Amino acid sequence: MSALNIFRNGLRSKVSSQSFTNTRLNAFITTSKCRASFSRGFAQVAQKAPSDGDKPPKPKASTPLRRAAAASLPIRANPTPTRSVIQPVFTLATAERYLLTRLHKQLPSGSLHLHDSLWVPKWGVDGKEGEIFVFANGSFVCWGLGEEEATKFATQVLSRAGVEVSPLKEPETEDLEFVTDPNEKTRLQGDLIILGETPPPDSDDAMPSSLPLSVLPKETLLARYAYSQALARSTALSTLEVSLEDYLSSMAQLPDSLARTGKPGLPRVALVKKLGELLKFRQGLNLNRENFSDTPDFYWAEPVLEGYFNSLSNALEMRARTRSINDKITYAAEMQSVLRQLLTETSAHSMELIIILLIAVEVVICLIRDGPELWEMAFGPKHSSKDESDKASTST
């Protein structure tokens, strides 16, 4: 009996152990299923989160500023009652320069000069209104307006007014977004501009004495101006970057041509034109009234506004892009120096050939003209047979 009891107890413990193992296995399977369903649900939420009315939460990646786009996600994902909807900031460059003095007469009533820009407090089409800052560097910035409205402003106002100097073949664009929230501080967070509490300007002449009605709050007007000037500079710099890339592409075949044939492959006039284009690039980058590396004088007395301007300029990598363009121009200048030396050597060689040819022609002319005289000087006078017969008859 004791042996049978021992056998029964061992069987029971084995069965209980197996049931315990099955229970743990079932629990593990159940937990795995829960985790899988949670992961699928989280993935679905993550896929649905970017769409809000079939609209992405942030603009497309097109500028260096998008590298910090993740910093704006907390603001985008957590709306508050005091925060406005997300609106676009669109910048468009259509020319190398604008004649602002001529443009002011063509703008809607209420537009005024605001430091280095022309400020249009209200402009819109099809019931959509926003404000526009127009800068002399060939760019304008639209707040609350998208690409379609900006293009209409360029065609309906700028083109008709005839203020564009050297219009671009392809306009350059820059796009951001902004929100207004009086409970937040004005700042740049990621790729989102937050317009909120802004300290008053330090100087009395920073803000115009009387302001017309505008679409956005007047308290953040100078902050919007500072951000707009940084955006306008970035877009104007983009036009130089594109033009310089086209220029370098057109010169890319010259080293290969020199390596294969020993000749540049371009006529002298074309090479001189290329040199003029290069000088124009360097002048546009460093010698214009508003270059891309210096802070405008207006911000010297306004440290808060200077912070707004520098924050967006740094996010857009203005200094690094300017250095990159200068390096490319330096490389192109070295190439042009080699080409100038080749032109000088070619011209000197041609002049030598011409001089040798002229000397040879002059020698031939001298031989033709003074050949007999030189012969007499060298070998004496030449006597003819008639003279010899005359002398013989005379002697007889």
PyMOL commands that set and color helices and strands:
alter all, ss='L'
color gray80, all
select helices_A, chain A and resi 2-48+64-77+100-106+147-161+218-251+253-261+268-287+297-301+303-315+318-379+385-395
alter helices_A, ss='H'
color red, helices_A
select strands_A, chain A and resi 87-98+112-114+117-125+128-135+139-143+164-185+187-189+192-197
alter strands_A, ss='S'
color yellow, strands_A
deselect
rebuild
show_as cartoon
